[in-house]
């Protein structure tokens, strides 16, 4: 499930699973500005979403409350690039 808050930045609370298509849909639905992904309640991220998260520029996307396991996975993905 994905919950969205609008305001200065678009904040999306991801609950459960995050897929590449979720991320792409969010950028299509919320063009411009910076997308803030609250990942505090995410339990699974597919490989394609992980790769996309690692490649996203900080100017377009900010991750908040990112679980340690996901931070480590993103760092490992960045190291492979």
N, C-alpha and C positions, 0 to 999 in steps of 0.2 A: 504494500500500500504506500502511496505517496501523498503527503499532505503539503499544501502550498500556502505560504503567507506572503502577502504583497506589502510593499512599503518601499523604503529607500533602496533596498536590495531585495530581489526575489529570493525567499528562503524556502527550501524544500526539505521536509522531514521525511527521510526514507525509513520505512519500517519493513523488515523482512529481507527480501531479495532485491538487488539492484542489477539490472541488465543494461547492456549497451543501448538497446532500443529505448529504455526508460530515459537514459541520459540524452539521447538524440531528440526524443520527443520533448523533453523539457526545454532544450535550447530552441526548438522550433516554436514552442508555445510561449516562450518568454524571450523574445529577441532583444538584443541590446543590453547594456549594463552588465553587472556581474551576478552570476547565479551562485547562491550560497546553498551548499548541500550539507544538511545536518545528518550525519551518519551514525549518531549515537545508538540507534535501534536497528541498524542493519545487521543481518545474520549471515548473509551470503552475497557474494559478488561474482558474477560469471567472468571468465577469462577475458572476454572482449571488453567488458565494462572496466575491468582492472587496467587493461592496456590503454583504454581511452582516458581514464582518470589520471594515469601517469603522464599522458601527453598534453592534457589540458593546460593552457597558459593560466597563470595566477590572475591575470587581468580579466579573465572571463569566468573563472570558477574558483570558489574558495570552499575548502572542506572544513567543517567544524564538528567537534565532538567525535572525531574519527577514532574508532577502536584501534588499539595497539596492533592487533593482528593484521588489520587492513593497512595501517601505516607502513608496517614492515613489508607487506606484499607490494605496495606501491613503490617503496624504495628499491626492492629487488627487481621490479619491472623496469625502473629507471636505469638501474645498473646494466641491464641486458640491452638497453637501447644504444 
